[in-house]
Amino acid sequence: MRRGGVLFGAVLLGAALAGCGDSGSDEPTPDAGERARERVQAYLDAMKAKDVAAGRAQLCAAMQATFDRIATGPNGDFAAHFTVPDATIDGVRAEGAHQLVDATVTVAVAGEPGPVGLVFTVTLVDGHWCISDEVPTPAPKPDDEAPTPASTPSPSRAGPAGPASST
């Protein structure tokens, strides 16, 4: 999503996903949704605080090298030119062995805030929950501007092993 001429780093995690959490050896636990929510909340809190180390700690090992390269760059989630005054989790749902966590992040670029919708994929890898993907979704609209059901775009999601969007 572009805000004030800047691409918010919504595809930061998608570049190095091949094989992350797809071993099939870890089965989701009954508390999977809660654990996924906790992991994403910790990541969102890290974004708000600009705490790169705390954000990195929420990611699957396969994602950390990519994160290290781009987290603070112009398109990274921890870029210096924007702030994150608010971030909320909108819902958690299961998809196969993964948990999908929908979030809305308010990103301020040059002081002008705007919502960015994100879907985080949280995966159980070697007995630990970690974020294995992050993709943008259509930005939520205020209630008075809600689209009609026929015009509501469905969230696009590359999936844990699919290609990441470059926009």
C-alpha positions in Angstrom: 0.0 0.0 0.0 1.3 3.5 -0.8 0.9 6.2 1.9 2.4 9.6 1.1 4.5 8.1 -1.7 6.0 5.5 0.5 5.4 1.8 0.2 4.7 0.4 3.7 6.7 -2.8 4.0 3.9 -5.2 3.9 5.8 -7.9 2.0 8.8 -7.9 4.2 8.3 -11.5 5.2 7.2 -13.0 1.9 10.6 -13.3 0.2 12.2 -16.2 2.1 9.2 -18.4 2.9 10.0 -21.6 1.0 9.8 -24.5 3.4 9.1 -22.4 6.6 6.8 -24.5 8.7 5.7 -26.7 5.9 7.3 -29.9 7.2 4.0 -31.2 8.5 5.6 -32.5 11.6 4.0 -29.9 14.0 0.3 -30.2 14.5 -1.6 -27.2 15.8 -2.4 -27.2 19.5 -5.8 -26.4 21.0 -4.4 -23.0 22.0 -3.1 -22.3 18.5 -5.2 -19.1 18.0 -4.2 -17.7 21.3 -0.5 -18.4 20.6 -0.7 -16.8 17.1 -2.4 -13.8 18.5 0.3 -13.4 21.2 3.1 -13.7 18.6 1.5 -11.1 16.2 0.7 -8.7 19.1 4.4 -8.8 20.2 5.4 -8.0 16.6 2.9 -5.1 16.4 4.1 -3.8 19.7 7.7 -4.0 18.4 6.6 -2.0 15.3 5.1 0.7 17.4 8.2 0.9 19.6 10.6 0.6 16.7 12.2 -2.3 18.5 13.8 -4.2 15.7 15.2 -7.0 17.9 11.8 -7.6 19.5 10.2 -7.8 16.0 12.9 -10.2 14.7 12.3 -12.5 17.7 8.7 -13.1 16.6 9.7 -14.5 13.2 10.5 -18.0 12.0 14.2 -18.6 11.6 13.9 -18.8 7.8 12.6 -15.2 7.8 15.2 -13.6 10.0 17.9 -13.0 7.3 15.4 -11.3 5.0 14.1 -9.3 8.0 17.6 -8.2 8.8 18.2 -6.9 5.3 15.0 -4.9 4.9 13.3 -4.2 8.3 14.7 -0.7 8.6 15.0 0.1 4.9 12.6 2.3 2.9 10.0 -0.5 2.6 10.5 -2.2 5.9 8.1 -2.4 8.8 10.6 -0.6 11.0 11.5 2.2 8.5 12.5 5.5 10.2 10.3 7.7 7.9 7.0 6.5 9.3 5.5 5.9 12.7 2.9 3.3 13.9 0.6 5.1 16.4 -1.9 2.2 16.5 -2.1 -1.4 15.6 -4.9 -3.8 16.4 -5.6 -7.5 15.8 -9.0 -7.9 14.1 -9.3 -11.7 14.1 -7.6 -15.0 14.1 -8.6 -18.0 12.0 -7.1 -21.4 11.2 -6.0 -22.4 7.7 -4.6 -25.9 7.6 -1.6 -26.1 10.0 -1.3 -22.3 10.1 -3.1 -19.6 11.9 -4.0 -16.4 10.0 -4.0 -13.2 12.1 -5.7 -10.2 10.5 -4.5 -6.8 11.8 -5.0 -3.1 11.1 -2.0 -0.9 11.5 -2.2 2.9 11.4 0.9 4.2 9.7 1.7 7.8 9.8 3.9 9.1 6.9 4.8 12.8 7.1 2.3 13.1 10.0 -0.6 11.8 7.9 -2.0 8.6 9.3 -3.7 5.9 7.3 -4.8 2.3 7.9 -2.9 -0.6 6.4 -4.5 -4.1 6.6 -2.2 -7.0 7.1 -2.5 -10.8 7.3 0.1 -12.6 9.3 0.6 -16.3 8.9 1.7 -17.9 12.2 3.2 -21.4 12.0 4.2 -24.0 14.5 7.9 -24.9 13.8 9.9 -27.2 16.0 7.4 -26.8 18.8 7.4 -22.9 18.7 5.0 -20.5 17.1 6.5 -17.9 14.8 5.4 -15.5 12.1 6.1 -17.1 8.7 4.4 -14.5 6.4 3.0 -11.0 6.2 0.9 -9.7 3.3 -1.2 -6.6 2.8 -4.9 -6.7 2.5 -7.3 -4.0 1.3 -7.3 -1.2 3.8 -10.3 -1.2 6.1 -12.7 1.7 5.4 -14.5 3.7 8.1 -18.1 2.5 8.7 -19.6 5.4 6.9 -17.6 4.5 3.8 -18.0 0.7 3.9 -18.2 -0.9 0.5 -21.2 -2.9 -0.6 -20.8 -6.7 -0.3 -20.6 -7.0 -4.1 -17.7 -4.6 -4.3 -15.7 -5.8 -1.3 -12.4 -7.2 -2.5 -11.3 -10.5 -1.0 -8.0 -10.4 0.9 -5.2 -11.5 -1.4 -2.7 -13.8 0.3 0.3 -15.5 -1.2 0.3 -18.2 1.5 3.3 -19.5 3.4 5.1 -20.9 0.3 3.7 -18.7 -2.5 5.1 -15.7 -4.2 5.0 -12.4 -2.4 3.4 -9.3 -4.0 5.8 -6.5 -4.9 3.2 -3.7 -4.5 
